[in-house]
C-alpha cells in the first residue's frame, strides 16, 4: 500500500525525527513506515530536494520567501490556492492509494475535489471550538498584552500579542469549517471530536485512530510518593489564553490559604511568559505567594524526570481534544486530575482512573488535589488503572494495524463507489 501524508507539522519536527527525537506524529511515522510505502509532504520555508530517511520519503514544499509569506498571513492576503500546484504535482509523482491529511485548518484540503484518490482527515484539535472557548479564563481586557519582544521578526510573524493569536485563530476557523464540509472520511479519538464532526463534517464517516506517545513514557513507571507531607504537583501548560493557567494559580493560592504545603511545578511556562503577567494582574492578591515553580520549556528526558518526582499530575485547560500531556502522565501510572474540557472524559474515567472536575473552578480543583493526597491508596489505584488503560490505548502495534485497516476500508469503499458510479 502506498500512503501519502500531508502534514501540518513544521519541517523542524521532521528534522527532530531524523535525529531520533520528535513528537507523536514522528513516532507514528517510524512505526508505520515498515508496513506501508510512506510519503510525507509538508511546507518548508527553504528550498530542499526530496529525501529519504529510514523507509519514509519526505517531500518538502517550498513555501516561498518567509518574510513575504508572514506579511501575507498577517494581512490575511494568503491565497488558498498558493500551493495547489505543488500539492497536485506531489500526488501525481507519488500516485498513492490513499492520502492522509493531518489537521483540519491547513490548505492541503483544497486537493480533495481535484483528485479521485481517497482522502482521510485526522482531527488533532478543533479551532472552531477553541475560538469559542478562548475567553474561558480571561476576558478581552488582556488581549493587547505583548506575548513576545517587539522586534522585526515578531512584527513580520504577527505574533506580538494575544489579540494576534485570537485573530489568527478566527481566520483559521473559516478555513477549517470549509475544509471539513468536504471531508468524507475522518479519523478521531474522543467522543468530543466525533460529536463536533457530525455537525462540521455532516457527510463524513468516522474512524477511531489513537496516538503513539514518545518512547520515554513507555519505558518508565511512576513510583508512589503519596505518603509525603508535602504535595508536589506537575502540570504541563503553555503561554496561552485558554489553557487554564489562571485556574491553577487560584487553586494554589486557595491551598496556601489553608496552610497546605504545596509545590506546583509548571512546565512550558516561565517567569517572563505573558500569561504569568496577565494572571498576576487579574488575580491580584489571590496570585500565589509561594509554591509556584515555573520550569519553562523542558526536553523529553527532563519532563519525564519531573513527572516521576511529583505526587500527582493536574491538567487545567479549558479546552482540549486528547491532550498528550495527560496521556503521558497516565501511561507513567501517575494519579491524575483533569478538567472536563472537550475530550478529556474520553481519556480519563472519573473516579476509576483519576478525578475529572469542571474547568475554571479553582475551589473544586484544590479540593480534588486534597482528595488525592489524603487518600493515597485510592490515588495509587487510580494511577494503576490509568496506566493499564493508557498502555492499551497507545499500544504501537495496535495503533498501526488499526490505521492500516482504516486505510484498507476506505480504499475498498472508494473503489466500490467508483465502480457503481461507472455502471
Buried (B, 14 or more C-beta within 10 A) or exposed (E): EEBBBBBBBEBEBBBBBBEEBBBBBBBBBBBBBEBBBBBBBBBBBEEEEEEEBEBBBBBBBEBEEBEEBBBBBBEEEBEEEBBBEBBBBBBEEBEBBBBBBBBBBBBBBBBBEEBEBBBBBBBBBBBBBBBEBBBBBBEEEBBEBBBBEEEEEBBBBBBBBBBBBBBBBEBBBEBBBEBBEBBBBBBBBBEBBBEBBEEBBEEBBBBEBBBBBBEBBBEBEBEBBBEEEEBBBBBBBBBBBBBBBBBBBBBBBBBBEEEBEBBBBBBBBBEEBBBBBBBBEBBEEBBBEEBBEBBEEBEBEEBBEBBBEBBBBBBBBBBBBBBBBBBBBBBBBBBBBBBBBBBBBBBBBBEEBBBBBEBBBBEBBBBBBBBBBEBBEBBBBBBBBBBBBBEEBBBBEEBBEBBBEBBEBBBEBBEEEEEEEEE
